[in-house]
Amino acid sequence: MSRNDFDALVAPHRAELHAYCYRMLGSLHDAEDALQDALLGAFRGLDGFEGRSSVRAWLYRIATHACLRVIEARPRRIAPAEHGPSTTGIELDPMVEEPIWLEPYPEPADASYELLESVELAFVAALQYLPASQRAALILHDVLGFRALEIAELIDSSAAAVNSALQRARESVSRRVPPKSQQATLRALGEEGQRSLVAAYVRAWNQGDAAAIVSLLAEDARFSMPPLPNWFRGHDAIGRFLAERVFATSWRFERLRASGQLAFAGFQGPEFHVGALNVVTLQGRLIQEMTGFLDPAVHVRFGLPGR
């Protein structure tokens, strides 16, 4: 089979495989590397594919093992709140350049409700706590719809072991994710509620109005900016940091979406270069968390303009 024929064979599964690798690894960079490794392995091993399983299952077996190799080689991805205690002042520690930070996911325009739920930051962060085999089993079964026996074949296990892993994984994830997903929260808020919140949030950032942003936050809201390790909790700490540090320069915010959540591209003055990808997590009608991803590599992967 030629490379063009192989690419045509893989094309219907590529986007789904990419999202799978992201959920497994919590990083766009790692997901892209794992997927490329998997597809290269699949092309090289094509002669050994005898059609005893579907092309989809065969590709997922290879992609799963590619992800397991990455997981074995590096620590799990985390959010700043897992790195250390919250910051009480306005001074910032040096950026942590090692690849340890959870990253957001650029959602396709035609993404389903189920896909968006499965790439929300809280869910992907919870997955990173699971042992690798539990992580794979949970995603393959609960997100992608593989049966336990199929998963056993994909990860070289037994159906009984897979079912046991699923039970433990579900219990662990349920303890770490909010009772209501962001998709359910956004639906409950409604289109008009979303428009009103987005307009108020963008206006506050564009006007440099820290008090207006704080008025949109839950009392125990968090604000973080990976790869900076610092994070802030509560109205006073967040308001002070915004007023004294963040709004020392002006900003322009534009709406986009990431990881199934409200998100914004932040452009920092005076030249208004791209400065942050700001992902918002809601709790009812209030903002529970603001995560400003500062890494230029993340901005590039989202296709954000430089200015």
Buried (B, 14 or more C-beta within 10 A) or exposed (E): EEEEEBEEBBEEBEEBBBBBBBBBBBBBBBBBBBBEBBBEBBBEEEEEBEEEBEBBBBBBBBBBBBBBEBBEEEEBBBBBBBBEEBBEEBEEEEBBEEBBBBBBBBBEEEBEEEBBBBBBBBBBBBBBBBEBBBBBBBBBBBBBEBEBEBBBBBBEBEBEBBBBBBEBBBEBBEEBBBEEBBBEBBEEBEEEEBEEBBEBBBEBBBEBBBEBBBEBBBEEBBBBBBBBBBBBBBBEBBBBBBBEEBBEEBBBBEBBBBBBBBBBBBBBEEEBEBBBBBBBBBBEEEBBBBBBBBBEEBBEBBEBEEE
